[in-house]
């Protein structure tokens, strides 16, 4: 199951985050998907999470999230990422700066019944 879960997560990062194909979330994610990003607080449900991703992509239209490593244990996956983009739109009240930004982090995802939850 770990390989299938990794492939699901790779598709999420590639198609949803990198390409902005938010409709793919309907296929890859549970309707009860929750984003627990600490800076924003939990985002519950696909519509809310899609809105947040759209805001990121609007502020950073060239956003690219690279997967550096995936570690899977059962239905849980730790995904080490590096993301980069150019700040070209307002983001969290900050006007566009035109600066390139690079950041890294770790996402913890869970896949149940072939869906990211």
C-alpha positions as CSV (number, residue, x, y, z in Angstrom):
1,X,0.0,0.0,0.0
2,X,2.9,2.4,0.6
3,X,3.8,2.7,-3.1
4,X,0.2,3.5,-4.0
5,X,0.0,6.1,-1.2
6,X,3.2,7.7,-2.4
7,X,1.9,7.9,-5.9
8,X,-1.3,9.5,-4.7
9,X,0.7,12.1,-2.8
10,X,3.0,12.7,-5.7
11,X,0.0,13.4,-7.9
12,X,-1.3,15.8,-5.3
13,X,1.8,17.9,-5.3
14,X,2.4,17.7,-9.0
15,X,-1.2,18.2,-10.4
16,X,-2.8,20.3,-7.6
17,X,0.0,22.4,-6.1
18,X,2.4,22.7,-9.1
19,X,-0.1,22.9,-11.9
20,X,-3.0,24.4,-10.1
21,X,-5.5,21.7,-11.2
22,X,-7.7,22.1,-8.1
23,X,-10.4,19.8,-9.6
24,X,-8.0,16.9,-9.2
25,X,-8.5,17.3,-5.5
26,X,-12.0,15.8,-5.9
27,X,-10.4,12.6,-7.1
28,X,-7.4,12.5,-4.8
29,X,-8.8,13.9,-1.5
30,X,-11.5,12.9,0.9
31,X,-14.4,15.4,1.2
32,X,-13.4,15.7,4.8
33,X,-9.8,16.7,4.0
34,X,-8.3,18.9,6.7
35,X,-5.2,21.1,6.3
36,X,-3.6,21.6,9.8
37,X,-1.1,24.3,8.8
38,X,-0.2,26.0,12.1
39,X,0.2,29.6,10.7
40,X,-3.4,29.6,9.4
41,X,-5.2,27.2,11.7
42,X,-7.1,24.2,10.4
43,X,-8.8,24.4,7.0
44,X,-11.6,21.9,6.8
45,X,-13.3,20.5,3.7
46,X,-12.2,20.6,0.1
47,X,-13.8,24.0,-0.8
48,X,-11.9,25.7,2.0
49,X,-8.6,24.0,1.2
50,X,-9.0,24.7,-2.6
51,X,-9.5,28.4,-1.7
52,X,-6.3,28.5,0.3
53,X,-4.3,26.8,-2.5
54,X,-5.8,29.2,-5.1
55,X,-4.7,32.1,-2.9
56,X,-1.2,30.7,-2.7
57,X,-1.1,30.2,-6.5
58,X,-2.5,33.7,-7.1
59,X,0.2,35.3,-4.9
60,X,3.0,33.0,-6.3
61,X,1.8,32.2,-9.9
62,X,5.1,30.3,-10.6
63,X,4.8,28.2,-7.4
64,X,6.7,25.0,-7.6
65,X,6.7,22.5,-4.7
66,X,9.5,19.9,-5.1
67,X,9.3,16.6,-3.1
68,X,12.7,16.0,-1.6
69,X,11.8,12.8,0.2
70,X,8.8,10.7,1.1
71,X,8.8,8.3,4.1
72,X,5.7,6.1,4.3
73,X,4.5,4.0,7.3
74,X,1.2,2.4,6.8
75,X,-1.3,5.1,5.9
76,X,0.9,8.0,7.1
77,X,3.4,9.8,4.9
78,X,6.1,12.4,5.8
79,X,6.9,14.5,2.8
80,X,10.0,16.7,2.9
81,X,9.5,19.6,0.5
82,X,11.1,22.7,-0.9
83,X,8.8,25.3,-2.4
84,X,9.7,28.3,-4.4
85,X,7.9,31.1,-6.2
86,X,7.9,34.8,-7.0
87,X,5.7,37.0,-4.8
88,X,3.6,38.6,-7.5
89,X,0.2,39.0,-5.8
90,X,-1.1,40.0,-2.4
91,X,-0.5,37.3,0.2
92,X,-1.9,37.4,3.8
93,X,-2.2,41.1,3.5
94,X,1.3,41.6,2.2
95,X,1.4,43.4,-1.1
96,X,3.5,41.9,-3.9
97,X,7.2,42.3,-3.6
98,X,8.4,40.7,-6.8
99,X,11.0,38.8,-4.8
100,X,11.7,35.1,-5.2
101,X,11.1,33.0,-2.1
102,X,12.4,29.6,-1.3
103,X,11.3,27.7,1.8
104,X,11.3,24.1,3.0
105,X,9.3,22.1,5.3
106,X,7.7,18.7,6.1
107,X,4.1,17.8,5.5
108,X,2.5,14.9,7.3
109,X,-0.3,13.4,5.2
110,X,-2.6,10.4,5.7
111,X,-4.1,8.3,2.9
112,X,-7.1,6.2,3.6
113,X,-9.1,4.3,1.0
114,X,-6.9,5.8,-1.7
115,X,-7.8,9.4,-0.6
116,X,-5.7,12.0,1.2
117,X,-7.6,12.9,4.4
